[in-house]
């Protein structure tokens, strides 16, 4: 379903944007990781929030580590279960924070708002450099999403032209994209 959605959205994009994305796309943008799990959190951002979630996952004993392939695109976070090949996409406007912690330097933590909950998803990489590279991919994806929004808004006098797109069981209204909490003055992707 995610691939069909991507193809559908790709057709709507201006050619100049497609060329820019294709030039900047890297083949190694996805990584195989171990999924530590997720925890409900109280805050939308902050290193302390993610550190508590990681500590909580480890204090529960050995977590059930699942192998996933993850990547960030302008659509959001893509998580593919390597056993079942099921792909889950979390829209980029629902991601409020991402960080590679200074203590847990191989763990990428991502806070995502789903319905009325804030959940911290934690992924274990084989090297700290891979975790930081994935964080840079997230930062690039935010830029690509903002550029897409602006290019579509200017083309259609402020209206995007594609709205209420389905992601798995969720529906995202892209007309509210600009007012998303992901684009305020606070930094959403930190490497500290």
Buried (B, 14 or more C-beta within 10 A) or exposed (E): EBEEBBEEBEEEBEEEBEEBBEEEEEEEBBBEBBBBBBBEBEBBBBBEBBBBBBEBBBEEEEBEEBEBBBBBBBBBBBBBBEEEEEBBBBBBBBBBBBBBBEEBBBBBBBBBBEEEEBBBBBBBBEEEEBBBBBBEBBBBBBEBBBBBBEBBBEBEEEEBEBEEBEBBEEEBEBBEBBEBBBBEEEEBBBBE
